[in-house]
Amino acid sequence: MENPTNISENIIYLDNNATTPLDPRVLEEMMPFLTHNFANAASTHVFGVAAREAVKLARKQVADLIGADTHEIIFTSGATEAINLAIKGVAEAYSEKGKHIVTVSTEHSAVLDTCRYLETKGFDITYLPVERDGLLDLQVVEDAIRRDTILVSVMHVNNETGVIQPIQEISELAHKKGALFMSDCTQSVGKILVDVDELGIDLLCCSAHKIYGPKGAGALFIRQRKNRIKIPALLHGGGHERGLRSGTLNVPGIVGFGKACELAEKEMGENKTKIREMRDYLERELLKIPDTSLNGHVTMRLFNVSNICFKGVDSEALIMGLSNPESEEPMIIVSNGSACTAASIDPSHVLLAMGLNESIAFNCIRFSLSKNLIQKEIKITKEILSNQTERLKSFLCP
């Protein structure tokens, strides 16, 4: 596929865990609802009915991707809103059973900040530690779940390291003790197989812009079969989305989300093979650079992510050097952590939780690849990275 990003050909974009470029086929599906078919999906006239039918199709496309029923999908503005709706909703609805929630120290800030907010409201939150490779110890998980635990929330794939947690086993531990299980699947949905029944997920959060869809569209899966979950609304004012999320629906965004899910389901295997080959090549070559090491589990990891420590090289300086617009070389876009905490000067909380000290954590770069990359760009990246790290080290040790 030709590079559809419409950004300069002088850019090699390797920050796809932050956001992905919009697939042209997704944009094509959205365009009618951005132009002539602009009706409110809640309107009862023919114009509105057409928009509502498009939303209905998108809901099925999202549900099919994760093995859910359409009435279990609530559209949101993104994963962050879905996370807030889920965690705060469970906290309010199930507080009579208990006020204890279990989550993980390496979760996305949307989960961690929501849990910290609930602590100010009298909830007891357990933040589980992870092993050096980023994985949870299942015995530690089991020991943390109590009789008054109402929710266990564990991210499926970590956004910084790509580490994949054993979600099925963890959900079984939660259910065995009567707790609900939630998973932030923002980085896994559309990339690897996610089936809510097989994995035992009661609440799932995901976002369109991580799978070549538009920003501003996301979804919350709330189980309604077998173990029906009931949570109150976070937003009021019209009763949209089964009364859980009032507000005029973002029809173009939702339509684009649905199309992105349809494409992901069809092309997941092909994308996985192509991207893994490029990621593995890049990783092998970069780890040949002296004083480099991989962060995260070697195999229990998403195929498009590589988090590498370049010991003695400041990550911010490296990022600036790689993306210098005045350079004659292609700009390489990478990150040193989550885009949602990019303004922070603190080291990555994920890497610190994995046992790295602050100094080393500031030496780490995340590479996250997409289906739009070609092998030539990966080889160029390897060469430029080698030169840039050598140059930065020479400044420290002339």
C-alpha positions as CSV (number, residue, x, y, z in Angstrom):
1,M,0.0,0.0,0.0
2,E,1.2,3.5,-0.8
3,N,2.0,5.7,2.1
4,P,-1.4,7.5,2.7
5,T,-0.3,9.9,5.4
6,N,0.1,13.0,3.2
7,I,2.9,14.2,5.4
8,S,6.4,14.9,4.1
9,E,8.1,12.0,2.4
10,N,11.1,13.1,4.5
11,I,9.4,11.6,7.6
12,I,9.6,8.1,8.9
13,Y,6.8,7.7,11.4
14,L,7.5,5.2,14.2
15,D,5.1,6.5,16.9
16,N,2.0,4.5,16.0
17,N,1.1,3.5,19.6
18,A,0.4,7.2,20.1
19,T,-1.8,7.4,17.0
20,T,-1.9,5.9,13.5
21,P,-2.5,7.6,10.2
22,L,-6.0,7.5,8.9
23,D,-6.5,4.6,6.4
24,P,-7.7,6.2,3.0
25,R,-10.5,3.6,2.9
26,V,-11.7,4.8,6.3
27,L,-11.7,8.4,5.2
28,E,-13.7,7.4,2.1
29,E,-16.3,5.8,4.3
30,M,-16.5,8.9,6.5
31,M,-16.7,11.5,3.8
32,P,-20.5,11.3,3.0
33,F,-21.2,12.0,6.7
34,L,-18.8,14.9,6.7
35,T,-20.5,16.5,3.7
36,H,-24.0,15.9,2.4
37,N,-25.2,13.3,4.8
38,F,-24.7,15.4,7.9
39,A,-27.9,14.5,9.8
40,N,-28.2,13.9,13.6
41,A,-28.5,10.2,14.1
42,A,-31.2,10.8,16.8
43,S,-33.5,12.6,14.4
44,T,-36.6,10.7,13.3
45,H,-36.8,12.0,9.7
46,V,-35.5,10.1,6.7
47,F,-32.3,12.0,6.8
48,G,-31.7,11.1,10.4
49,V,-32.7,7.5,9.9
50,A,-29.9,7.1,7.3
51,A,-27.3,8.4,9.8
52,R,-28.7,6.1,12.4
53,E,-28.4,3.1,10.1
54,A,-24.8,3.9,9.5
55,V,-24.2,4.0,13.2
56,K,-26.0,0.7,13.6
57,L,-23.6,-0.9,11.0
58,A,-20.6,0.6,12.7
59,R,-21.7,-0.8,16.1
60,K,-21.9,-4.3,14.5
61,Q,-18.5,-3.9,13.0
62,V,-17.0,-3.0,16.4
63,A,-18.9,-5.8,18.1
64,D,-17.8,-8.4,15.6
65,L,-14.2,-7.5,16.0
66,I,-14.3,-8.4,19.8
67,G,-16.9,-11.1,19.8
68,A,-19.6,-9.0,21.4
69,D,-23.3,-8.3,20.8
70,T,-24.2,-4.9,19.3
71,H,-26.2,-3.9,22.4
72,E,-23.1,-4.3,24.5
73,I,-21.2,-1.5,22.6
74,I,-21.4,2.1,23.9
75,F,-19.7,4.7,21.6
76,T,-17.6,7.3,23.4
77,S,-15.1,10.0,22.4
78,G,-12.2,7.6,22.9
79,A,-10.7,5.1,25.4
80,T,-10.1,7.6,28.1
81,E,-13.8,8.5,28.3
82,A,-14.7,4.8,28.2
83,I,-12.3,4.0,31.0
84,N,-13.8,6.8,33.2
85,L,-17.3,5.6,32.4
86,A,-16.4,2.0,33.3
87,I,-14.4,2.5,36.5
88,K,-16.5,5.3,38.0
89,G,-19.6,3.5,37.0
90,V,-18.6,0.3,38.7
91,A,-17.5,2.2,41.8
92,E,-20.9,3.8,42.1
93,A,-23.0,0.8,41.2
94,Y,-21.2,-1.8,43.3
95,S,-20.0,0.2,46.3
96,E,-22.5,-1.7,48.6
97,K,-20.5,-4.9,47.9
98,G,-17.2,-3.2,48.6
99,K,-14.9,-0.3,47.9
100,H,-11.8,-2.2,46.8
101,I,-10.3,-2.0,43.3
102,V,-7.2,-3.8,42.0
103,T,-5.2,-2.5,39.1
104,V,-1.6,-2.4,38.0
105,S,1.2,0.1,38.5
106,T,2.0,0.1,34.7
107,E,-1.6,1.0,33.6
108,H,-2.3,3.9,31.3
109,S,-2.7,7.2,33.1
110,A,-6.4,7.2,32.3
111,V,-6.8,4.2,34.6
112,L,-4.3,5.4,37.3
113,D,-5.7,8.9,37.5
114,T,-9.3,7.7,37.7
115,C,-8.3,5.3,40.5
116,R,-6.5,8.1,42.4
117,Y,-9.6,10.2,42.1
118,L,-11.6,7.4,43.6
119,E,-9.2,7.2,46.5
120,T,-10.3,10.7,47.4
121,K,-13.8,9.4,47.6
122,G,-13.0,6.7,50.1
123,F,-12.1,3.8,47.8
124,D,-9.2,1.5,48.5
125,I,-7.0,0.9,45.5
126,T,-4.3,-1.8,45.2
127,Y,-1.7,-1.1,42.6
128,L,0.0,-4.4,41.7
129,P,3.7,-4.5,41.0
130,V,5.1,-6.2,37.9
131,E,8.2,-8.3,37.3
132,R,11.3,-6.9,35.6
133,D,9.9,-8.1,32.2
134,G,6.6,-6.2,32.8
135,L,4.5,-9.2,33.4
136,L,2.3,-9.8,36.4
137,D,2.9,-12.6,38.9
138,L,-0.5,-14.4,39.0
139,Q,0.0,-15.4,42.6
140,V,0.4,-11.7,43.5
141,V,-2.8,-11.0,41.6
142,E,-4.7,-13.7,43.4
143,D,-3.5,-12.6,46.8
144,A,-4.6,-9.0,46.1
145,I,-8.2,-9.8,45.4
146,R,-10.4,-9.7,48.5
147,R,-14.0,-10.3,49.4
148,D,-14.8,-6.6,49.1
149,T,-13.0,-6.3,45.7
150,I,-15.5,-5.0,43.1
151,L,-13.2,-4.6,40.1
152,V,-9.9,-5.9,38.8
153,S,-8.6,-3.7,35.9
154,V,-5.6,-4.9,33.9
155,M,-4.4,-3.5,30.6
156,H,-4.2,-6.2,27.9
157,V,-1.2,-4.7,26.0
158,N,1.1,-2.1,27.5
159,N,1.3,1.0,25.4
160,E,5.0,1.7,26.2
161,T,6.5,-1.8,26.1
162,G,4.0,-3.9,24.2
163,V,3.9,-6.5,27.0
164,I,0.9,-8.7,26.8
165,Q,-0.7,-9.7,30.2
166,P,-2.3,-13.1,30.7
167,I,-5.8,-11.7,30.6
168,Q,-7.7,-14.9,30.6
169,E,-6.0,-16.3,33.7
170,I,-6.4,-13.0,35.5
171,S,-10.1,-12.7,34.7
172,E,-10.6,-16.2,36.1
173,L,-9.0,-15.1,39.3
174,A,-11.2,-12.1,39.6
175,H,-14.4,-14.0,38.8
176,K,-13.5,-16.7,41.3
177,K,-13.7,-14.2,44.1
178,G,-16.8,-12.4,42.8
179,A,-15.1,-9.3,41.2
180,L,-15.8,-7.8,37.8
181,F,-12.9,-7.8,35.3
182,M,-12.1,-4.9,33.1
183,S,-9.4,-4.5,30.5
184,D,-8.0,-1.5,28.7
185,C,-7.6,-3.1,25.2
186,T,-6.7,0.1,23.4
187,Q,-3.4,-1.3,22.1
188,S,-4.7,-4.8,21.4
189,V,-8.1,-4.5,19.7
190,G,-7.6,-4.7,15.9
191,K,-4.0,-5.9,16.2
192,I,-4.3,-9.3,17.8
193,L,-7.3,-11.5,18.4
194,V,-9.5,-10.2,21.2
195,D,-12.6,-12.2,22.1
196,V,-14.4,-10.9,25.2
197,D,-15.9,-14.3,26.0
198,E,-12.7,-16.3,25.6
199,L,-10.8,-13.8,27.7
200,G,-13.5,-13.4,30.3
201,I,-13.8,-9.6,30.0
202,D,-16.7,-7.8,31.6
203,L,-15.8,-4.3,30.5
204,L,-13.4,-3.4,27.6
205,C,-12.2,0.0,26.4
206,C,-10.8,0.7,22.9
207,S,-10.2,3.6,20.5
208,A,-10.4,4.2,16.8
209,H,-7.2,6.1,16.2
210,K,-5.0,3.3,17.3
211,I,-6.1,1.1,14.3
212,Y,-6.0,3.6,11.4
213,G,-9.4,5.2,12.3
214,P,-10.3,8.7,13.3
215,K,-9.5,10.5,16.5
216,G,-12.4,11.3,18.7
217,A,-14.2,7.9,18.5
218,G,-14.0,5.1,20.9
219,A,-16.1,2.4,22.5
220,L,-16.9,0.7,25.8
221,F,-18.0,-2.9,25.9
222,I,-20.3,-3.6,28.8
223,R,-21.2,-7.3,29.2
224,Q,-25.0,-7.9,29.0
225,R,-25.0,-11.7,28.5
226,K,-24.5,-14.2,31.3
227,N,-23.0,-11.8,33.9
228,R,-24.9,-8.6,33.1
229,I,-23.2,-5.4,34.2
230,K,-25.2,-2.4,35.3
231,I,-23.5,0.9,35.6
232,P,-24.9,4.5,35.9
233,A,-24.4,7.2,33.3
234,L,-21.4,9.5,33.4
235,L,-23.1,12.1,31.2
236,H,-26.8,13.1,31.3
237,G,-28.9,14.9,28.8
238,G,-31.0,13.0,26.3
239,G,-30.5,9.3,27.0
240,H,-28.3,8.5,24.0
241,E,-26.3,5.2,24.0
242,R,-28.8,3.3,26.1
243,G,-28.8,6.2,28.5
244,L,-25.2,5.8,29.5
245,R,-23.6,8.4,27.3
246,S,-25.8,11.4,26.4
247,G,-24.8,13.7,23.6
248,T,-25.2,13.9,19.8
249,L,-23.3,11.0,18.2
250,N,-20.1,11.7,16.3
251,V,-21.5,10.0,13.2
252,P,-18.5,10.4,10.9
253,G,-16.1,9.3,13.6
254,I,-18.3,6.3,14.5
255,V,-18.6,5.3,10.8
256,G,-14.8,5.5,10.5
257,F,-14.3,3.5,13.6
258,G,-16.6,0.8,12.3
259,K,-14.8,0.7,8.9
260,A,-11.4,0.5,10.7
261,C,-12.6,-2.5,12.7
262,E,-13.9,-4.2,9.6
263,L,-10.5,-3.7,7.9
264,A,-8.6,-4.8,11.0
265,E,-10.6,-8.0,11.2
266,K,-9.8,-8.9,7.6
267,E,-6.2,-7.8,7.5
268,M,-5.0,-8.6,11.0
269,G,-2.9,-11.7,10.1
270,E,-1.3,-10.0,7.1
271,N,-0.4,-6.9,9.1
272,K,1.0,-9.0,11.9
273,T,3.4,-10.9,9.7
274,K,4.6,-7.8,7.8
275,I,5.1,-5.6,10.8
276,R,6.7,-8.3,13.0
277,E,9.4,-8.9,10.3
278,M,10.3,-5.2,10.2
279,R,10.2,-4.8,14.0
280,D,12.4,-7.8,14.5
281,Y,14.9,-6.6,12.0
282,L,15.0,-3.1,13.5
283,E,15.3,-4.5,17.0
284,R,18.2,-6.9,16.1
285,E,20.1,-4.1,14.4
286,L,19.6,-1.6,17.1
287,L,20.6,-4.0,19.8
288,K,24.0,-4.3,18.1
289,I,24.7,-0.8,19.2
290,P,26.9,-0.9,22.3
291,D,25.1,-0.5,25.7
292,T,21.6,-1.1,24.4
293,S,19.0,-3.4,25.9
294,L,15.4,-4.3,25.4
295,N,12.7,-3.4,27.9
296,G,9.8,-5.8,28.3
297,H,9.3,-9.5,27.8
298,V,11.0,-10.9,24.7
299,T,8.0,-13.0,23.5
300,M,4.9,-11.9,25.4
301,R,4.9,-8.7,23.5
302,L,2.9,-7.0,20.8
303,F,4.5,-7.5,17.3
304,N,4.8,-3.8,16.5
305,V,6.5,-2.5,19.6
306,S,10.1,-2.3,20.7
307,N,11.2,-0.3,23.7
308,I,15.0,0.0,23.8
309,C,17.4,1.5,26.3
310,F,20.4,3.4,24.8
311,K,22.5,3.6,27.9
312,G,24.1,7.0,28.3
313,V,22.0,8.7,25.7
314,D,19.3,11.2,26.8
315,S,16.1,10.2,25.1
316,E,14.8,13.8,24.7
317,A,18.1,14.8,23.0
318,L,17.9,11.7,20.7
319,I,14.2,12.4,19.8
320,M,15.1,16.0,18.9
321,G,18.1,15.0,16.9
322,L,16.1,12.4,15.0
323,S,13.3,14.9,14.2
324,N,15.4,17.9,13.3
325,P,13.7,19.5,10.3
326,E,16.9,21.2,9.3
327,S,18.7,17.9,8.8
328,E,19.3,16.6,5.3
329,E,18.4,13.1,6.6
330,P,14.8,11.9,6.9
331,M,13.1,12.9,10.2
332,I,12.4,9.9,12.4
333,I,9.4,10.2,14.7
334,V,9.7,8.2,17.9
335,S,8.7,8.7,21.5
336,N,10.0,8.0,25.0
337,G,6.7,7.0,26.5
338,S,2.9,7.6,26.4
339,A,1.7,10.5,24.4
340,C,-0.8,11.2,27.2
341,T,2.1,12.1,29.5
342,A,4.5,13.6,27.0
343,A,4.4,17.0,28.7
344,S,5.7,15.5,31.9
345,I,9.4,15.8,32.8
346,D,9.2,12.7,35.0
347,P,10.6,9.4,33.8
348,S,8.2,6.7,32.5
349,H,6.2,5.2,35.4
350,V,6.0,2.0,33.4
351,L,9.8,1.6,33.2
352,L,10.2,2.6,36.9
353,A,7.7,-0.1,37.9
354,M,9.7,-2.6,35.9
355,G,12.8,-1.8,38.1
356,L,14.7,0.7,36.0
357,N,16.2,3.6,37.9
358,E,15.4,7.2,36.8
359,S,18.7,7.7,35.0
360,I,18.2,4.6,32.8
361,A,14.5,5.4,32.3
362,F,15.5,8.7,30.6
363,N,17.6,6.7,28.1
364,C,14.8,4.7,26.6
365,I,13.0,5.1,23.3
366,R,9.7,3.4,22.1
367,F,9.5,2.4,18.5
368,S,6.0,1.5,17.4
369,L,5.5,0.4,13.7
370,S,2.6,0.4,11.4
371,K,1.3,-1.4,8.3
372,N,2.3,1.6,6.1
373,L,6.1,1.2,6.6
374,I,8.4,-0.4,4.1
375,Q,11.7,-2.2,4.7
376,K,13.7,0.6,3.2
377,E,12.5,3.0,5.9
378,I,13.5,0.6,8.6
379,K,17.0,0.3,7.2
380,I,17.4,4.0,7.0
381,T,16.1,4.3,10.6
382,K,18.8,1.8,11.8
383,E,21.6,3.7,10.1
384,I,20.5,7.1,11.4
385,L,20.0,5.8,15.0
386,S,23.5,4.3,15.0
387,N,24.9,7.6,13.9
388,Q,22.8,9.7,16.3
389,T,23.6,7.6,19.4
390,E,27.3,7.6,18.6
391,R,27.2,11.4,18.2
392,L,25.4,12.0,21.5
393,K,27.7,9.7,23.4
394,S,30.7,11.6,22.0
395,F,29.4,14.8,23.5
396,L,29.4,13.1,26.9
397,C,32.7,11.4,26.5
398,P,34.8,13.4,24.1
